[in-house]
Amino acid sequence: MPPHTSRHLPFAPLTPPAPLIPLVLLHGHPFDHTMWTPQIETFSPARQVVAPDLRGYGRTPATPAVTRFSDFAADIETLLDESGIEAFVLAGLSMGGQIAMDCYGRFGERVRGLVLADTFPSADTPEAARVRGTTADRLLREGMRGYADEVLERMVAPYADPRVKAHVHRMMTGTDPGSAAAALRARAQRPDYSDLLTKVTVPALVVVGADDTYTPVADAEAMHAALPDSTLRVIEGAAHLPNLERPAEFNEMLGEFLTQVG
């Protein structure tokens, strides 16, 4: 066959691949969007990554402070509407995971996949709510540094990379005490999301650091059992912030999940 014959074969125009679904990342307390730096750097070249500073954290204004926990979810919904993002994968860690659950309850029809890391769905007990109120009072009275010093090696494992420790401490001390206190009081009054998890209709990924003492592996196992379609991944060598402590492992797990849901 002459080499030019192939140009007479039926021509099928190439169809560009469908854009990858955006990824929305919700940080924990008392941090900011830079908590997600390893994930932003890894996933943003291929897809849109939205990692906002929650109200009162990072570069967002300290006022008006949240008065209800659902204020955070309402802010996220407004941001997505203004950005023209209709469908997305939603990921949250710790308080961010609870905000993600609140978001799913408000506009779950837009969520294509749910990632819950180092978090738990139940409402605060009276004692836990009291402790949050006491901590809020302390932050208003003393500022963030003493609190940050005390909890640093629970947020990340004592054996964590010193650079990770420094980053986490910097985020905590950079948070406005008034905003942090307001968030604690709102969080103490949040609803119980346990029943909501049983009604999630999209794939979910539950991730937890093996050495997390704030939200231990047992909490993750309970969420995994409640969610109809979920995968549980435990990251060894990490505490409450495995996305920073073990970014390669976390990103591999997240990447597999994103491939699954699109």
N, C-alpha and C positions, 0 to 999 in steps of 0.2 A: 504494500500500500504506500503510495507516495506520501511523503511527510506532511504535505499541505492538506491532505484529505480530511484530517481531523477537524478542520475549521468548518466543515459542512455538517458536522454532527449537530443534533438539536442543542440549542443553547439554553441553559438554565441560569438565570442571574443569581448571584450570591445574595443571600439575605443576611443583613447584619444581625449579630446575636442580640437577643433581648437584653436590655440593661439589667444589671443585677439589682436586686431589691435593696433599698437603703437599710442601713444599720443604725439604730438609735441606742445610745449608751447613757445610762443614768448613774451618776456617781453616788457614793455614800456620804455619810456624815462623820466628821466635819471636813470634807475634802472639796475638790473642785474638778473641773473637766480634765485637768492634767493627770488625774488618777488613771485615765484611759490612754495615756500616751503610747504604750506599746501596742495597743490595739488600733489606735488611729493610724500609727505609722505602718502597720502591717496590712490593714484592710482598705484604707482610703485610696490607694492607687487604683483599685479595681471597682470600687463601689462608693456610693455616697455614704459618708459616716457623719452622723449628727451627734455631737457630744456636748450638750449645753452645760453651762454653769447653772445650777438650780437657784431659785430665788434666794438672794442673800448670801450666796456663796461665790467665791472667785471674783469675777469681774462684774457680776450683776449688782444692781443697787441694793443696799442694805435695807431700804424701805420701799414700799410697805412690807413689813414682815408677814409671813404666813400666819394665819389664825386657825386655819383648818388644814389637816393633812392633805385633803383633796385639792388644796390650792396648787400644790406641786403638779398634780396631774392636769389640772386646768391650764396651767402655764405650758406644759408640754403639748397639749392639744392645740393651743393657740399658735405655738411655734411651728408645729407641723402644718397647720392650715396656711400660715403665712408663707411657709417654704414650698407649698404645693406638693407636699408628700402625702399621698393617699394611703399607701400600704408600705409596711416596713417590718423588719425584725426588731423586737424590743428586748433590750438587755439591761438588767439592773443589778447592782451589788449592794448588799446590806440594806440601808434605808432606800437606796435606789431600787432594790428589788421589790420592796414594799410599795414604792411609788409605781413601779411597773405593774404590779398587781392592781393597784387602784386605776391605772390607765386602762388595763384590760377590762375592768368592770365598767368603765365609762365609754370606751370606744374600741372594744375588742374586735369588732368586725374589720378593723383596719390592720390588725396584727396578724402577721403570717408565721411568726415563730416567736417563742418566749424563752428568754435565758434568765434564770434566777440563780444568782451566785451569792453564797454566804449570807443567806437571809432566812426569814421564817414568816409564816402567814398569820399567826395568831395575834390577837389583840393583847395589849399589856395587862398583866395582872395588876390589882391595886398596888401591890408592893413595887412592881416595876415602874408603874406610873409615878409613884412617890419618889423613887430614885431619880427618874428623869427630871422631875420638878426641882429636886434638891440640886442636881447637877446644873440645871438652868440657872438657879439662883447663884451658884458658885461662879459660873462663867461671867455673869453680869457683875459680880463683886470683884473677881480676881483676874478676869481675862482668860485667855486660852492657854498660856504657856505651861502653867502648873499641871493642868489637865492633860495637855499633850505629852508632857514628860512622863506622867504616870501611866498612860494607856498605850504608849508607843509600842512596847513589846508584847502587847496583846493584839494590836492592829496588825503588826507583822511579827513573825517569829523572832525570838531573841537571836537566832543564828542568821537572820536575814542579811543580805548584802548591805553594808553601811551606806551605800549610795541610795538604796531604796529606803532605808530608815530616815535618811536626811530628807528625802523627797516627801515622805509621809509627814514627818514632823513639820516641815515647811508649810505644807497645805493646812495642817491643823492650826498652827500659830498664825497663819494668814487669814483665817476665817474671822469674820466680824462676830464678836461675842453676843451681841444682841440678836443677830440672825440665827446663830446656833442655838441660843436659848429659846427663841420663838419656835424653831423647828422641833426642839425636844418637847416642848409643851404640846404642840400640835400632834406630834408622833404619839405621845402618851394617850391621846384620845382617838387614835385611828381605829377603824373597824377591824373586825376579824375577817381575813380573806380565805380562811380554810375551806369554806363551802364553795367559794368562787373557783378555787383550783380544780375541784371535781367537775366543773363545767367548761374548762378550757378545751377548745376544739381544735387547736393547732399544736404542732409538735413543740415540745419543750425540752430544754437542756437544763439540768440542775447540776451546779458545780459547787464544790466546797473544798477548802483547804483542810488537809488531814489533821492539822494541829490547831484549828480554829476553836477557841474557847467561848467566843461570843455566840456563834451559831454553829454548834458542833455537827459532826457527821450525822448524828441521829436526827437532827432537824431536817437535813437534806434528804435523808432516807424517807422521812414522813411525807415530805412534799412529793418526792418521786412516786410514792405509793398512791398519793391522792390524785396526781395528774393522770388523765387517761392515756396520754401518749408522750412519755418522757424517757429521757436517758439520764442516768446519774453518773457523774464522773468525780472522783476524789483525787485531788492533787497532793501528792506527797511532798514534804518539805516546804509546806506553806501554812500560814495561819489564816487571818481574816481577809487578806488582800492577795489571793493567789495570782490575779492578773498582773500584779507588780512583782510579786516574789518569785513566781515561776512563769514568766511571760511566754516562753517558748511552748511549754506544755499547755497553758491556757489557750494560746492562739491556735494550737493544733486542734484542740477540742472544739473551739468556736468555729474554726474554719471548716471542720467536718460537718458541723451542724448547719452552717450557712450553705454549704454545697447541697445538703439534703433539702433545705427549704427554698433555695433559689437565691 
